């Protein structure tokens, strides 16, 4: 008995129109979403989960190319996130950060090293000026949540394995434990917290 094919969960007219607009505008590089300011079209039933999965109308988008396409037209304004085209603007929900940094490569050593992150959407980001690393602590659990700035107010949550590799490159400087990248020092935690 043949298995029924799973239906791609992009069914709403708003999502389909965005897909069509992005395909039509595709070229080299990222679309200039910062220059697009259409009126709000409404709220779309789409969420980017903390683990980086894109969910539309309750179904996970399994086609990476489709999620990647949506990620190229993602825009942040204050605490809100939108999928935008020159003529449409749909608010979506983001549980934590819109991207996840899933890999870390290191080039060089010491103050001259470069930390190169790759996101779940295939973008590479070198930590440094304009691409800061920051760590927040959960007030209840004390669990760290590390991030790297990707672009235009959009961050990537650094996954656990990459964070461990990042910490291995850490040094103490002026009372702080942190890492160097792109000639910048990024604080992770007070040196006293790293004792033991």
C-alpha positions in Angstrom: 0.0 0.0 0.0 1.5 3.4 -1.0 1.9 6.0 1.6 -0.1 9.2 1.2 2.2 12.1 0.4 2.4 14.7 3.1 1.0 18.0 2.2 3.3 21.0 2.6 1.8 23.2 5.3 1.9 26.4 3.3 -1.8 26.8 2.5 -2.9 30.3 3.4 -3.3 32.8 0.7 -1.0 35.2 2.6 1.9 32.7 2.8 1.5 31.8 -0.9 1.6 35.4 -2.0 4.7 35.9 0.0 6.4 32.9 -1.6 5.4 34.1 -5.0 6.8 37.6 -4.3 10.1 36.3 -3.0 10.6 33.9 -5.9 9.9 36.8 -8.3 12.4 39.1 -6.5 15.1 36.5 -6.0 18.5 37.6 -7.1 22.0 37.7 -5.6 22.2 38.5 -1.9 19.4 39.3 0.5 16.4 41.4 -0.4 16.5 45.0 0.9 13.9 44.5 3.6 15.0 47.6 5.5 13.8 49.8 2.6 10.4 48.1 2.4 7.7 49.8 4.5 4.2 48.5 3.5 1.3 48.9 5.8 0.6 46.0 8.2 -1.3 43.2 6.3 -2.2 41.4 9.5 -1.0 38.5 11.7 0.0 35.2 10.1 -0.2 31.9 11.9 3.5 31.3 11.7 6.0 30.8 14.5 9.7 30.3 14.7 10.3 28.0 17.6 13.3 28.2 19.9 14.9 25.2 18.2 14.8 27.1 14.8 11.8 25.2 13.3 9.4 27.2 11.3 5.8 26.3 11.9 2.8 27.5 9.8 -0.8 26.8 10.8 0.4 24.2 13.3 2.6 22.2 10.8 6.4 22.3 10.7 7.8 23.5 7.4 10.0 20.6 6.4 11.4 22.0 3.2 14.6 23.8 4.2 14.6 25.9 1.0 11.1 27.2 1.9 12.1 28.2 5.4 15.3 29.7 4.1 13.3 31.8 1.6 11.1 33.1 4.4 14.1 33.9 6.5 15.5 36.2 3.8 12.4 38.5 4.1 12.3 38.6 7.9 12.3 42.0 9.5 12.3 43.1 13.1 10.7 46.3 14.4 11.0 46.7 18.2 9.9 43.4 19.7 7.9 42.3 16.7 8.9 40.2 13.7 7.4 40.5 10.2 7.7 38.8 6.8 7.8 41.7 4.4 7.7 42.3 0.6 7.4 45.6 -1.1 3.6 45.4 -0.8 2.9 43.1 2.2 3.8 42.9 5.8 2.7 40.0 8.0 3.5 39.8 11.7 4.7 36.4 12.9 5.8 35.0 16.3 9.3 34.2 17.3 9.7 32.2 20.6 13.4 33.3 21.2 15.7 34.2 18.3 14.8 33.7 14.7 18.0 31.8 13.9 20.1 29.1 15.6 23.9 29.1 15.2 24.5 25.4 14.6 28.3 25.4 13.9 31.4 27.3 14.9 34.7 27.5 13.1 37.8 29.3 14.5 40.5 30.9 12.5 43.6 32.4 14.1 44.4 32.6 17.8 44.3 35.1 20.7 43.2 38.6 20.0 43.6 38.0 16.3 41.2 35.1 16.1 37.9 35.0 14.2 34.9 33.1 15.3 32.8 32.1 12.4 29.2 30.9 13.0 26.9 29.2 10.6 23.1 29.5 11.2 20.5 26.9 10.6 19.6 28.9 7.4 23.1 28.5 6.0 24.3 32.1 6.7 27.9 32.6 7.9 28.6 35.3 10.5 32.0 36.4 11.8 31.7 37.7 15.3 33.1 41.2 15.5 32.0 44.8 14.9 28.3 44.7 13.9 28.0 41.0 14.9 28.2 41.0 18.7 28.1 37.9 21.0 26.0 38.3 24.1 25.0 36.0 26.9 21.8 36.3 29.0 21.1 34.3 32.1 17.7 32.8 33.0 16.7 34.4 36.3 15.2 31.2 37.7 17.6 28.5 36.5 20.8 30.5 35.9 21.1 28.8 32.6 23.0 30.9 30.0 21.5 31.7 26.6 24.2 32.8 24.2 23.5 34.8 21.0 25.3 36.2 18.0 23.9 39.2 16.1 23.3 38.1 12.5 21.8 41.1 10.7 19.4 44.1 11.2 18.3 43.3 14.7 18.1 39.5 14.0 20.0 37.2 16.4 20.9 33.6 16.4 20.7 31.5 19.5 24.1 29.7 19.8 23.4 25.9 20.2 24.9 24.0 23.1 27.8 22.3 21.2 28.9 25.5 19.6 28.7 27.4 23.0 30.9 24.7 24.6 33.4 25.2 21.8 33.2 29.0 22.2 33.8 28.7 26.0 36.9 26.6 25.3 38.4 29.7 23.4 37.6 32.0 26.4 40.2 34.1 28.3 40.1 36.3 31.3 40.4 40.1 30.8 39.8 42.9 33.2 37.6 40.9 35.5 35.6 39.2 32.7 35.7 35.8 31.1 35.1 36.1 27.3 36.3 35.6 23.8 38.1 37.6 21.2 36.8 37.8 17.6 37.3 40.4 14.9 39.5 42.4 17.2 36.7 42.7 19.7 36.4 41.2 23.2 32.9 39.8 24.0 32.1 39.2 27.7 30.5 35.9 28.7 30.6 36.1 32.5 32.4 37.8 35.4 35.7 36.0 36.0 34.6 35.2 39.6 31.6 33.2 38.2 34.0 31.0 36.2 36.0 29.8 39.2 36.0 26.1 40.0 
